[in-house]
Amino acid sequence: MASNEPQDNPDEYVGLEAARAERLARERGWSTVRSLAPGTIITMEYRFGRMNFEVRDGRVARAWKG
């Protein structure tokens, strides 16, 4: 596992079509990419190397690391 996370700004994914955003995140080196529906209940632990997307109407509405 890499010792550093990709130097990537989650805000750059907002507005992208979900599948394209997931592909791009993996290409940029994120080991885990998770797409969630709005309001999905999730745990708040930080997972190194994970990019999270909240997807609304097929597009990324919010993105965050961990």
All heavy atoms as TSV, in Angstrom:
chain	resi	resn	atom	element	x	y	z
A	1	MET	N	N	0.843	-1.190	0.000
A	1	MET	CA	C	0.000	0.000	0.000
A	1	MET	C	C	0.880	1.242	0.000
A	1	MET	O	O	1.888	1.313	0.691
A	1	MET	CB	C	-0.890	-0.013	1.241
A	1	MET	CG	C	-1.849	1.127	1.308
A	1	MET	SD	S	-3.005	0.759	2.657
A	1	MET	CE	C	-3.967	2.199	2.609
A	2	ALA	N	N	0.524	2.209	-0.760
A	2	ALA	CA	C	1.291	3.444	-0.853
A	2	ALA	C	C	1.290	4.164	0.488
A	2	ALA	O	O	0.352	4.064	1.267
A	2	ALA	CB	C	0.704	4.347	-1.928
A	3	SER	N	N	2.364	4.905	0.739
A	3	SER	CA	C	2.467	5.598	2.020
A	3	SER	C	C	1.755	6.946	1.995
A	3	SER	O	O	1.553	7.546	3.040
A	3	SER	CB	C	3.939	5.781	2.387
A	3	SER	OG	O	4.591	6.550	1.396
A	4	ASN	N	N	1.395	7.417	0.839
A	4	ASN	CA	C	0.703	8.701	0.724
A	4	ASN	C	C	-0.586	8.551	-0.069
A	4	ASN	O	O	-0.651	7.789	-1.015
A	4	ASN	CB	C	1.592	9.730	0.010
A	4	ASN	CG	C	2.829	10.069	0.801
A	4	ASN	OD1	O	2.754	10.290	2.006
A	4	ASN	ND2	N	3.963	10.091	0.145
A	5	GLU	N	N	-1.573	9.331	0.326
A	5	GLU	CA	C	-2.804	9.380	-0.463
A	5	GLU	C	C	-2.558	10.269	-1.675
A	5	GLU	O	O	-1.696	11.139	-1.642
A	5	GLU	CB	C	-3.942	9.997	0.356
A	5	GLU	CG	C	-4.478	9.086	1.402
A	5	GLU	CD	C	-5.677	9.693	2.120
A	5	GLU	OE1	O	-5.717	10.909	2.338
A	5	GLU	OE2	O	-6.563	8.919	2.461
A	6	PRO	N	N	-3.339	10.083	-2.727
A	6	PRO	CA	C	-3.220	10.982	-3.876
A	6	PRO	C	C	-3.464	12.433	-3.441
A	6	PRO	O	O	-4.314	12.690	-2.595
A	6	PRO	CB	C	-4.330	10.505	-4.816
A	6	PRO	CG	C	-4.570	9.086	-4.430
A	6	PRO	CD	C	-4.325	9.031	-2.950
A	7	GLN	N	N	-2.694	13.333	-3.993
A	7	GLN	CA	C	-2.900	14.757	-3.727
A	7	GLN	C	C	-3.989	15.226	-4.680
A	7	GLN	O	O	-3.721	15.604	-5.808
A	7	GLN	CB	C	-1.591	15.535	-3.934
A	7	GLN	CG	C	-0.517	15.156	-2.958
A	7	GLN	CD	C	-0.954	15.373	-1.511
A	7	GLN	OE1	O	-1.318	16.480	-1.126
A	7	GLN	NE2	N	-0.936	14.314	-0.721
A	8	ASP	N	N	-5.200	15.149	-4.209
A	8	ASP	CA	C	-6.365	15.321	-5.056
A	8	ASP	C	C	-7.387	16.157	-4.295
A	8	ASP	O	O	-7.579	15.968	-3.097
A	8	ASP	CB	C	-6.931	13.924	-5.344
A	8	ASP	CG	C	-7.823	13.851	-6.546
A	8	ASP	OD1	O	-7.940	14.843	-7.274
A	8	ASP	OD2	O	-8.410	12.778	-6.749
A	9	ASN	N	N	-8.047	17.062	-4.966
A	9	ASN	CA	C	-9.066	17.911	-4.350
A	9	ASN	C	C	-10.442	17.287	-4.592
A	9	ASN	O	O	-10.903	17.237	-5.735
A	9	ASN	CB	C	-9.005	19.312	-4.945
A	9	ASN	CG	C	-10.008	20.254	-4.342
A	9	ASN	OD1	O	-10.878	19.859	-3.553
A	9	ASN	ND2	N	-9.912	21.515	-4.715
A	10	PRO	N	N	-11.112	16.820	-3.544
A	10	PRO	CA	C	-12.431	16.194	-3.730
A	10	PRO	C	C	-13.431	17.094	-4.459
A	10	PRO	O	O	-14.290	16.588	-5.180
A	10	PRO	CB	C	-12.889	15.903	-2.297
A	10	PRO	CG	C	-11.631	15.787	-1.516
A	10	PRO	CD	C	-10.686	16.781	-2.137
A	11	ASP	N	N	-13.320	18.404	-4.297
A	11	ASP	CA	C	-14.265	19.318	-4.948
A	11	ASP	C	C	-14.231	19.208	-6.472
A	11	ASP	O	O	-15.206	19.542	-7.143
A	11	ASP	CB	C	-13.989	20.766	-4.540
A	11	ASP	CG	C	-14.301	21.019	-3.073
A	11	ASP	OD1	O	-15.081	20.255	-2.480
A	11	ASP	OD2	O	-13.754	21.988	-2.525
A	12	GLU	N	N	-13.121	18.718	-7.032
A	12	GLU	CA	C	-13.008	18.585	-8.488
A	12	GLU	C	C	-13.955	17.530	-9.054
A	12	GLU	O	O	-14.229	17.510	-10.243
A	12	GLU	CB	C	-11.572	18.249	-8.882
A	12	GLU	CG	C	-10.604	19.379	-8.622
A	12	GLU	CD	C	-9.175	19.011	-8.966
A	12	GLU	OE1	O	-8.934	17.926	-9.548
A	12	GLU	OE2	O	-8.288	19.822	-8.654
A	13	TYR	N	N	-14.455	16.636	-8.211
A	13	TYR	CA	C	-15.355	15.577	-8.657
A	13	TYR	C	C	-16.818	16.010	-8.674
A	13	TYR	O	O	-17.636	15.384	-9.339
A	13	TYR	CB	C	-15.209	14.347	-7.758
A	13	TYR	CG	C	-13.850	13.693	-7.848
A	13	TYR	CD1	C	-12.853	13.997	-6.925
A	13	TYR	CD2	C	-13.558	12.779	-8.853
A	13	TYR	CE1	C	-11.602	13.394	-7.001
A	13	TYR	CE2	C	-12.321	12.175	-8.938
A	13	TYR	CZ	C	-11.346	12.495	-8.006
A	13	TYR	OH	O	-10.115	11.895	-8.093
A	14	VAL	N	N	-17.139	17.053	-7.925
A	14	VAL	CA	C	-18.531	17.498	-7.806
A	14	VAL	C	C	-19.044	17.934	-9.177
A	14	VAL	O	O	-18.397	18.694	-9.892
A	14	VAL	CB	C	-18.666	18.629	-6.770
A	14	VAL	CG1	C	-20.088	19.182	-6.750
A	14	VAL	CG2	C	-18.271	18.127	-5.385
A	15	GLY	N	N	-20.210	17.392	-9.542
A	15	GLY	CA	C	-20.825	17.710	-10.829
A	15	GLY	C	C	-20.538	16.690	-11.920
A	15	GLY	O	O	-21.229	16.662	-12.932
A	16	LEU	N	N	-19.525	15.840	-11.711
A	16	LEU	CA	C	-19.204	14.830	-12.712
A	16	LEU	C	C	-20.217	13.691	-12.671
A	16	LEU	O	O	-20.789	13.392	-11.623
A	16	LEU	CB	C	-17.808	14.248	-12.460
A	16	LEU	CG	C	-16.612	15.174	-12.610
A	16	LEU	CD1	C	-15.327	14.406	-12.291
A	16	LEU	CD2	C	-16.549	15.776	-13.996
A	17	GLU	N	N	-20.397	13.037	-13.802
A	17	GLU	CA	C	-21.217	11.837	-13.866
A	17	GLU	C	C	-20.527	10.787	-12.984
A	17	GLU	O	O	-19.304	10.677	-12.962
A	17	GLU	CB	C	-21.316	11.392	-15.334
A	17	GLU	CG	C	-22.301	10.293	-15.593
A	17	GLU	CD	C	-21.666	8.930	-15.463
A	17	GLU	OE1	O	-20.502	8.780	-15.846
A	17	GLU	OE2	O	-22.338	8.015	-14.955
A	18	ALA	N	N	-21.296	10.035	-12.212
A	18	ALA	CA	C	-20.757	9.156	-11.174
A	18	ALA	C	C	-19.735	8.153	-11.696
A	18	ALA	O	O	-18.665	7.994	-11.106
A	18	ALA	CB	C	-21.887	8.451	-10.449
A	19	ALA	N	N	-20.035	7.450	-12.778
A	19	ALA	CA	C	-19.110	6.439	-13.292
A	19	ALA	C	C	-17.801	7.077	-13.748
A	19	ALA	O	O	-16.717	6.523	-13.520
A	19	ALA	CB	C	-19.755	5.661	-14.441
A	20	ARG	N	N	-17.884	8.243	-14.356
A	20	ARG	CA	C	-16.669	8.948	-14.790
A	20	ARG	C	C	-15.835	9.365	-13.580
A	20	ARG	O	O	-14.612	9.225	-13.575
A	20	ARG	CB	C	-17.044	10.177	-15.615
A	20	ARG	CG	C	-15.836	10.954	-16.083
A	20	ARG	CD	C	-16.214	12.016	-17.117
A	20	ARG	NE	N	-15.021	12.728	-17.510
A	20	ARG	CZ	C	-14.759	13.993	-17.163
A	20	ARG	NH1	N	-15.626	14.680	-16.452
A	20	ARG	NH2	N	-13.648	14.573	-17.552
A	21	ALA	N	N	-16.495	9.866	-12.535
A	21	ALA	CA	C	-15.788	10.274	-11.319
A	21	ALA	C	C	-15.092	9.079	-10.674
A	21	ALA	O	O	-13.938	9.195	-10.228
A	21	ALA	CB	C	-16.763	10.917	-10.348
A	22	GLU	N	N	-15.762	7.929	-10.627
A	22	GLU	CA	C	-15.158	6.732	-10.041
A	22	GLU	C	C	-13.925	6.303	-10.831
A	22	GLU	O	O	-12.890	5.987	-10.243
A	22	GLU	CB	C	-16.174	5.597	-9.992
A	22	GLU	CG	C	-17.254	5.812	-8.953
A	22	GLU	CD	C	-18.251	4.667	-8.896
A	22	GLU	OE1	O	-17.859	3.510	-9.157
A	22	GLU	OE2	O	-19.420	4.935	-8.588
A	23	ARG	N	N	-14.028	6.290	-12.157
A	23	ARG	CA	C	-12.879	5.931	-13.005
A	23	ARG	C	C	-11.718	6.885	-12.758
A	23	ARG	O	O	-10.572	6.465	-12.603
A	23	ARG	CB	C	-13.273	5.995	-14.482
A	23	ARG	CG	C	-13.624	4.675	-15.096
A	23	ARG	CD	C	-13.722	4.728	-16.619
A	23	ARG	NE	N	-14.309	5.936	-17.167
A	23	ARG	CZ	C	-15.605	6.161	-17.334
A	23	ARG	NH1	N	-16.482	5.247	-16.980
A	23	ARG	NH2	N	-16.035	7.284	-17.854
A	24	LEU	N	N	-12.006	8.175	-12.739
A	24	LEU	CA	C	-10.978	9.193	-12.554
A	24	LEU	C	C	-10.291	9.032	-11.200
A	24	LEU	O	O	-9.062	9.112	-11.104
A	24	LEU	CB	C	-11.611	10.583	-12.683
A	24	LEU	CG	C	-10.679	11.778	-12.653
A	24	LEU	CD1	C	-9.638	11.698	-13.760
A	24	LEU	CD2	C	-11.484	13.061	-12.776
A	25	ALA	N	N	-11.067	8.790	-10.154
A	25	ALA	CA	C	-10.483	8.621	-8.819
A	25	ALA	C	C	-9.535	7.422	-8.785
A	25	ALA	O	O	-8.439	7.497	-8.217
A	25	ALA	CB	C	-11.589	8.468	-7.777
A	26	ARG	N	N	-9.937	6.323	-9.425
A	26	ARG	CA	C	-9.064	5.144	-9.455
A	26	ARG	C	C	-7.801	5.423	-10.267
A	26	ARG	O	O	-6.707	5.015	-9.880
A	26	ARG	CB	C	-9.806	3.939	-10.010
A	26	ARG	CG	C	-10.869	3.449	-9.049
A	26	ARG	CD	C	-11.556	2.177	-9.534
A	26	ARG	NE	N	-12.777	1.914	-8.804
A	26	ARG	CZ	C	-12.860	1.494	-7.551
A	26	ARG	NH1	N	-11.759	1.290	-6.870
A	26	ARG	NH2	N	-14.011	1.282	-6.980
A	27	GLU	N	N	-7.945	6.133	-11.383
A	27	GLU	CA	C	-6.785	6.495	-12.195
A	27	GLU	C	C	-5.823	7.376	-11.409
A	27	GLU	O	O	-4.609	7.299	-11.599
A	27	GLU	CB	C	-7.219	7.238	-13.464
A	27	GLU	CG	C	-7.884	6.353	-14.485
A	27	GLU	CD	C	-8.501	7.141	-15.637
A	27	GLU	OE1	O	-8.340	8.372	-15.697
A	27	GLU	OE2	O	-9.173	6.501	-16.478
A	28	ARG	N	N	-6.342	8.206	-10.534
A	28	ARG	CA	C	-5.509	9.111	-9.730
A	28	ARG	C	C	-4.894	8.417	-8.519
A	28	ARG	O	O	-4.138	9.034	-7.786
A	28	ARG	CB	C	-6.334	10.319	-9.284
A	28	ARG	CG	C	-6.667	11.230	-10.443
A	28	ARG	CD	C	-7.469	12.417	-9.992
A	28	ARG	NE	N	-7.700	13.347	-11.082
A	28	ARG	CZ	C	-8.445	14.437	-10.973
A	28	ARG	NH1	N	-9.031	14.741	-9.826
A	28	ARG	NH2	N	-8.608	15.226	-12.004
A	29	GLY	N	N	-5.249	7.143	-8.293
A	29	GLY	CA	C	-4.572	6.369	-7.267
A	29	GLY	C	C	-5.347	6.049	-6.011
A	29	GLY	O	O	-4.794	5.484	-5.069
A	30	TRP	N	N	-6.648	6.366	-5.972
A	30	TRP	CA	C	-7.445	6.006	-4.791
A	30	TRP	C	C	-7.672	4.504	-4.796
A	30	TRP	O	O	-8.125	3.940	-5.788
A	30	TRP	CB	C	-8.771	6.770	-4.785
A	30	TRP	CG	C	-8.544	8.229	-4.577
A	30	TRP	CD1	C	-8.509	9.191	-5.536
A	30	TRP	CD2	C	-8.262	8.888	-3.346
A	30	TRP	NE1	N	-8.221	10.407	-4.979
A	30	TRP	CE2	C	-8.067	10.254	-3.627
A	30	TRP	CE3	C	-8.149	8.457	-2.022
A	30	TRP	CZ2	C	-7.757	11.181	-2.641
A	30	TRP	CZ3	C	-7.857	9.386	-1.047
A	30	TRP	CH2	C	-7.665	10.722	-1.358
A	31	SER	N	N	-7.343	3.842	-3.694
A	31	SER	CA	C	-7.478	2.383	-3.635
A	31	SER	C	C	-8.933	1.955	-3.448
A	31	SER	O	O	-9.326	0.879	-3.885
A	31	SER	CB	C	-6.615	1.813	-2.515
A	31	SER	OG	O	-6.935	2.391	-1.267
A	32	THR	N	N	-9.737	2.806	-2.812
A	32	THR	CA	C	-11.152	2.507	-2.604
A	32	THR	C	C	-11.970	3.719	-3.018
A	32	THR	O	O	-11.652	4.845	-2.635
A	32	THR	CB	C	-11.441	2.192	-1.122
A	32	THR	OG1	O	-10.601	1.121	-0.704
A	32	THR	CG2	C	-12.893	1.805	-0.905
A	33	VAL	N	N	-12.997	3.483	-3.813
A	33	VAL	CA	C	-13.911	4.553	-4.224
A	33	VAL	C	C	-15.314	4.072	-3.862
A	33	VAL	O	O	-15.727	2.986	-4.252
A	33	VAL	CB	C	-13.808	4.835	-5.740
A	33	VAL	CG1	C	-14.766	5.936	-6.142
A	33	VAL	CG2	C	-12.380	5.197	-6.118
A	34	ARG	N	N	-16.025	4.894	-3.104
A	34	ARG	CA	C	-17.346	4.498	-2.599
A	34	ARG	C	C	-18.383	5.530	-3.024
A	34	ARG	O	O	-18.224	6.716	-2.750
A	34	ARG	CB	C	-17.256	4.401	-1.073
A	34	ARG	CG	C	-18.522	4.029	-0.392
A	34	ARG	CD	C	-18.299	3.672	1.051
A	34	ARG	NE	N	-17.956	4.816	1.883
A	34	ARG	CZ	C	-17.965	4.815	3.212
A	34	ARG	NH1	N	-18.268	3.708	3.854
A	34	ARG	NH2	N	-17.656	5.884	3.882
A	35	SER	N	N	-19.436	5.058	-3.692
A	35	SER	CA	C	-20.550	5.923	-4.092
A	35	SER	C	C	-21.743	5.635	-3.190
A	35	SER	O	O	-22.100	4.478	-2.983
A	35	SER	CB	C	-20.934	5.673	-5.548
A	35	SER	OG	O	-19.916	6.127	-6.399
A	36	LEU	N	N	-22.335	6.699	-2.670
A	36	LEU	CA	C	-23.423	6.581	-1.712
A	36	LEU	C	C	-24.613	7.415	-2.146
A	36	LEU	O	O	-24.440	8.509	-2.694
A	36	LEU	CB	C	-22.957	7.072	-0.339
A	36	LEU	CG	C	-21.681	6.439	0.196
A	36	LEU	CD1	C	-21.074	7.290	1.280
A	36	LEU	CD2	C	-21.996	5.048	0.708
A	37	ALA	N	N	-25.790	6.917	-1.870
A	37	ALA	CA	C	-26.999	7.709	-2.112
A	37	ALA	C	C	-27.114	8.770	-1.022
A	37	ALA	O	O	-26.617	8.579	0.087
A	37	ALA	CB	C	-28.221	6.795	-2.088
A	38	PRO	N	N	-27.778	9.896	-1.307
A	38	PRO	CA	C	-27.979	10.911	-0.275
A	38	PRO	C	C	-28.670	10.300	0.946
A	38	PRO	O	O	-29.590	9.500	0.812
A	38	PRO	CB	C	-28.880	11.944	-0.947
A	38	PRO	CG	C	-28.622	11.774	-2.405
A	38	PRO	CD	C	-28.362	10.297	-2.583
A	39	GLY	N	N	-28.178	10.643	2.125
A	39	GLY	CA	C	-28.791	10.177	3.355
A	39	GLY	C	C	-28.374	8.787	3.798
A	39	GLY	O	O	-28.860	8.300	4.817
A	40	THR	N	N	-27.466	8.148	3.055
A	40	THR	CA	C	-26.994	6.826	3.446
A	40	THR	C	C	-26.294	6.922	4.801
A	40	THR	O	O	-25.474	7.809	5.017
A	40	THR	CB	C	-26.000	6.267	2.399
A	40	THR	OG1	O	-26.659	6.158	1.145
A	40	THR	CG2	C	-25.458	4.907	2.807
A	41	ILE	N	N	-26.624	6.009	5.689
A	41	ILE	CA	C	-25.987	5.989	7.010
A	41	ILE	C	C	-24.648	5.274	6.877
A	41	ILE	O	O	-24.580	4.138	6.395
A	41	ILE	CB	C	-26.890	5.284	8.037
A	41	ILE	CG1	C	-28.182	6.083	8.206
A	41	ILE	CG2	C	-26.156	5.117	9.366
A	41	ILE	CD1	C	-29.234	5.377	9.026
A	42	ILE	N	N	-23.589	5.972	7.282
A	42	ILE	CA	C	-22.237	5.411	7.205
A	42	ILE	C	C	-21.511	5.653	8.517
A	42	ILE	O	O	-21.878	6.543	9.281
A	42	ILE	CB	C	-21.425	6.044	6.041
A	42	ILE	CG1	C	-21.335	7.565	6.202
A	42	ILE	CG2	C	-22.025	5.665	4.701
A	42	ILE	CD1	C	-20.398	8.232	5.224
A	43	THR	N	N	-20.477	4.864	8.749
A	43	THR	CA	C	-19.623	5.106	9.920
A	43	THR	C	C	-18.694	6.261	9.583
A	43	THR	O	O	-18.442	6.552	8.415
A	43	THR	CB	C	-18.804	3.855	10.283
A	43	THR	OG1	O	-17.990	3.515	9.166
A	43	THR	CG2	C	-19.709	2.697	10.648
A	44	MET	N	N	-18.188	6.920	10.593
A	44	MET	CA	C	-17.386	8.115	10.373
A	44	MET	C	C	-15.883	7.865	10.499
A	44	MET	O	O	-15.114	8.804	10.527
A	44	MET	CB	C	-17.813	9.211	11.363
A	44	MET	CG	C	-19.252	9.691	11.148
A	44	MET	SD	S	-19.597	10.261	9.461
A	44	MET	CE	C	-18.549	11.697	9.390
A	45	GLU	N	N	-15.452	6.594	10.568
A	45	GLU	CA	C	-14.020	6.352	10.678
A	45	GLU	C	C	-13.321	6.769	9.394
A	45	GLU	O	O	-13.882	6.679	8.309
A	45	GLU	CB	C	-13.723	4.890	11.019
A	45	GLU	CG	C	-13.616	3.938	9.854
A	45	GLU	CD	C	-14.945	3.473	9.285
A	45	GLU	OE1	O	-16.020	3.844	9.795
A	45	GLU	OE2	O	-14.924	2.734	8.292
A	46	TYR	N	N	-12.094	7.249	9.545
A	46	TYR	CA	C	-11.312	7.666	8.381
A	46	TYR	C	C	-10.617	6.440	7.822
A	46	TYR	O	O	-9.912	5.731	8.545
A	46	TYR	CB	C	-10.274	8.718	8.792
A	46	TYR	CG	C	-9.574	9.324	7.603
A	46	TYR	CD1	C	-10.082	10.455	7.000
A	46	TYR	CD2	C	-8.423	8.739	7.076
A	46	TYR	CE1	C	-9.462	11.010	5.887
A	46	TYR	CE2	C	-7.803	9.287	5.977
A	46	TYR	CZ	C	-8.316	10.419	5.393
A	46	TYR	OH	O	-7.699	10.961	4.296
A	47	ARG	N	N	-10.815	6.167	6.552
A	47	ARG	CA	C	-10.172	5.043	5.888
A	47	ARG	C	C	-9.152	5.604	4.904
A	47	ARG	O	O	-9.513	6.253	3.924
A	47	ARG	CB	C	-11.231	4.199	5.168
A	47	ARG	CG	C	-10.756	2.971	4.482
A	47	ARG	CD	C	-10.392	1.799	5.368
A	47	ARG	NE	N	-11.332	1.487	6.408
A	47	ARG	CZ	C	-12.244	0.528	6.363
A	47	ARG	NH1	N	-12.384	-0.204	5.287
A	47	ARG	NH2	N	-13.021	0.307	7.389
A	48	PHE	N	N	-7.880	5.399	5.197
A	48	PHE	CA	C	-6.792	5.883	4.348
A	48	PHE	C	C	-6.968	5.353	2.926
A	48	PHE	O	O	-7.266	4.169	2.739
A	48	PHE	CB	C	-5.452	5.406	4.932
A	48	PHE	CG	C	-4.258	5.936	4.211
A	48	PHE	CD1	C	-3.757	7.179	4.525
A	48	PHE	CD2	C	-3.648	5.195	3.223
A	48	PHE	CE1	C	-2.644	7.682	3.864
A	48	PHE	CE2	C	-2.535	5.684	2.552
A	48	PHE	CZ	C	-2.035	6.929	2.875
A	49	GLY	N	N	-6.826	6.210	1.939
A	49	GLY	CA	C	-6.899	5.798	0.542
A	49	GLY	C	C	-8.298	5.677	-0.029
A	49	GLY	O	O	-8.473	5.162	-1.134
A	50	ARG	N	N	-9.308	6.161	0.705
A	50	ARG	CA	C	-10.689	6.041	0.215
A	50	ARG	C	C	-11.242	7.411	-0.177
A	50	ARG	O	O	-11.106	8.383	0.538
A	50	ARG	CB	C	-11.582	5.431	1.295
A	50	ARG	CG	C	-13.038	5.313	0.850
A	50	ARG	CD	C	-13.873	4.490	1.800
A	50	ARG	NE	N	-13.982	5.115	3.110
A	50	ARG	CZ	C	-14.468	4.499	4.190
A	50	ARG	NH1	N	-14.855	3.239	4.113
A	50	ARG	NH2	N	-14.544	5.134	5.337
A	51	MET	N	N	-11.908	7.435	-1.325
A	51	MET	CA	C	-12.639	8.616	-1.789
A	51	MET	C	C	-14.114	8.249	-1.762
A	51	MET	O	O	-14.513	7.195	-2.254
A	51	MET	CB	C	-12.218	9.000	-3.203
A	51	MET	CG	C	-12.953	10.186	-3.786
A	51	MET	SD	S	-12.701	11.748	-2.932
A	51	MET	CE	C	-11.041	12.173	-3.451
A	52	ASN	N	N	-14.913	9.120	-1.162
A	52	ASN	CA	C	-16.353	8.909	-1.044
A	52	ASN	C	C	-17.097	9.899	-1.929
A	52	ASN	O	O	-16.734	11.077	-1.977
A	52	ASN	CB	C	-16.800	9.159	0.403
A	52	ASN	CG	C	-16.131	8.233	1.364
A	52	ASN	OD1	O	-16.473	7.074	1.454
A	52	ASN	ND2	N	-15.146	8.737	2.095
A	53	PHE	N	N	-18.129	9.411	-2.582
A	53	PHE	CA	C	-18.990	10.265	-3.399
A	53	PHE	C	C	-20.429	10.118	-2.934
A	53	PHE	O	O	-20.909	9.001	-2.760
A	53	PHE	CB	C	-18.943	9.856	-4.878
A	53	PHE	CG	C	-17.607	10.002	-5.530
A	53	PHE	CD1	C	-17.120	9.003	-6.350
A	53	PHE	CD2	C	-16.837	11.136	-5.358
A	53	PHE	CE1	C	-15.897	9.124	-6.979
A	53	PHE	CE2	C	-15.600	11.270	-5.972
A	53	PHE	CZ	C	-15.124	10.261	-6.794
A	54	GLU	N	N	-21.092	11.249	-2.749
A	54	GLU	CA	C	-22.548	11.226	-2.572
A	54	GLU	C	C	-23.119	11.502	-3.954
A	54	GLU	O	O	-22.819	12.531	-4.559
A	54	GLU	CB	C	-22.998	12.304	-1.593
A	54	GLU	CG	C	-24.498	12.312	-1.393
A	54	GLU	CD	C	-24.926	13.361	-0.396
A	54	GLU	OE1	O	-24.577	13.234	0.790
A	54	GLU	OE2	O	-25.620	14.313	-0.819
A	55	VAL	N	N	-23.901	10.556	-4.456
A	55	VAL	CA	C	-24.409	10.630	-5.827
A	55	VAL	C	C	-25.900	10.933	-5.808
A	55	VAL	O	O	-26.683	10.239	-5.175
A	55	VAL	CB	C	-24.131	9.304	-6.574
A	55	VAL	CG1	C	-24.709	9.359	-7.982
A	55	VAL	CG2	C	-22.631	9.032	-6.610
A	56	ARG	N	N	-26.253	11.988	-6.528
A	56	ARG	CA	C	-27.653	12.413	-6.642
A	56	ARG	C	C	-27.963	12.558	-8.134
A	56	ARG	O	O	-27.249	13.257	-8.843
A	56	ARG	CB	C	-27.812	13.759	-5.927
A	56	ARG	CG	C	-29.209	14.030	-5.441
A	56	ARG	CD	C	-29.269	15.330	-4.642
A	56	ARG	NE	N	-28.558	15.207	-3.368
A	56	ARG	CZ	C	-27.829	16.172	-2.824
A	56	ARG	NH1	N	-27.679	17.326	-3.415
A	56	ARG	NH2	N	-27.242	15.981	-1.669
A	57	ASP	N	N	-28.994	11.878	-8.615
A	57	ASP	CA	C	-29.395	11.939	-10.025
A	57	ASP	C	C	-28.241	11.603	-10.973
A	57	ASP	O	O	-28.081	12.216	-12.017
A	57	ASP	CB	C	-29.971	13.308	-10.368
A	57	ASP	CG	C	-31.224	13.631	-9.565
A	57	ASP	OD1	O	-32.004	12.698	-9.295
A	57	ASP	OD2	O	-31.416	14.803	-9.185
A	58	GLY	N	N	-27.417	10.625	-10.569
A	58	GLY	CA	C	-26.341	10.148	-11.436
A	58	GLY	C	C	-25.086	10.992	-11.441
A	58	GLY	O	O	-24.129	10.678	-12.145
A	59	ARG	N	N	-25.069	12.064	-10.636
A	59	ARG	CA	C	-23.898	12.950	-10.592
A	59	ARG	C	C	-23.395	13.097	-9.164
A	59	ARG	O	O	-24.155	12.987	-8.209
A	59	ARG	CB	C	-24.237	14.329	-11.152
A	59	ARG	CG	C	-24.595	14.266	-12.624
A	59	ARG	CD	C	-24.465	15.623	-13.294
A	59	ARG	NE	N	-24.624	15.482	-14.724
A	59	ARG	CZ	C	-23.621	15.268	-15.582
A	59	ARG	NH1	N	-22.389	15.185	-15.146
A	59	ARG	NH2	N	-23.855	15.143	-16.861
A	60	VAL	N	N	-22.101	13.377	-9.048
A	60	VAL	CA	C	-21.500	13.567	-7.734
A	60	VAL	C	C	-21.968	14.905	-7.164
A	60	VAL	O	O	-21.751	15.956	-7.765
A	60	VAL	CB	C	-19.961	13.527	-7.817
A	60	VAL	CG1	C	-19.339	13.824	-6.460
A	60	VAL	CG2	C	-19.486	12.181	-8.357
A	61	ALA	N	N	-22.645	14.845	-6.026
A	61	ALA	CA	C	-23.129	16.057	-5.357
A	61	ALA	C	C	-22.157	16.518	-4.273
A	61	ALA	O	O	-22.103	17.692	-3.939
A	61	ALA	CB	C	-24.503	15.799	-4.733
A	62	ARG	N	N	-21.390	15.554	-3.736
A	62	ARG	CA	C	-20.431	15.863	-2.673
A	62	ARG	C	C	-19.345	14.794	-2.717
A	62	ARG	O	O	-19.622	13.645	-3.026
A	62	ARG	CB	C	-21.144	15.838	-1.319
A	62	ARG	CG	C	-20.290	16.237	-0.143
A	62	ARG	CD	C	-21.129	16.435	1.116
A	62	ARG	NE	N	-21.578	15.202	1.713
A	62	ARG	CZ	C	-21.028	14.642	2.802
A	62	ARG	NH1	N	-20.004	15.202	3.398
A	62	ARG	NH2	N	-21.524	13.534	3.294
A	63	ALA	N	N	-18.117	15.185	-2.422
A	63	ALA	CA	C	-16.997	14.231	-2.393
A	63	ALA	C	C	-16.127	14.554	-1.186
A	63	ALA	O	O	-15.945	15.708	-0.837
A	63	ALA	CB	C	-16.198	14.320	-3.679
A	64	TRP	N	N	-15.596	13.475	-0.559
A	64	TRP	CA	C	-14.689	13.683	0.567
A	64	TRP	C	C	-13.777	12.480	0.719
A	64	TRP	O	O	-14.083	11.378	0.301
A	64	TRP	CB	C	-15.467	13.952	1.857
A	64	TRP	CG	C	-16.269	12.810	2.399
A	64	TRP	CD1	C	-15.898	11.949	3.402
A	64	TRP	CD2	C	-17.561	12.366	1.967
A	64	TRP	NE1	N	-16.873	11.031	3.632
A	64	TRP	CE2	C	-17.918	11.261	2.774
A	64	TRP	CE3	C	-18.469	12.796	1.001
A	64	TRP	CZ2	C	-19.105	10.575	2.620
A	64	TRP	CZ3	C	-19.655	12.114	0.859
A	64	TRP	CH2	C	-19.973	11.032	1.651
A	65	LYS	N	N	-12.610	12.736	1.325
A	65	LYS	CA	C	-11.615	11.702	1.573
A	65	LYS	C	C	-11.983	10.929	2.819
A	65	LYS	O	O	-12.604	11.456	3.734
A	65	LYS	CB	C	-10.237	12.327	1.764
A	65	LYS	CG	C	-9.725	13.077	0.561
A	65	LYS	CD	C	-8.392	13.707	0.888
A	65	LYS	CE	C	-7.887	14.546	-0.285
A	65	LYS	NZ	N	-6.587	15.148	0.019
A	66	GLY	N	N	-11.542	9.676	2.858
A	66	GLY	CA	C	-11.660	8.870	4.059
A	66	GLY	C	C	-12.812	7.967	4.056
A	66	GLY	O	O	-13.146	7.245	4.915
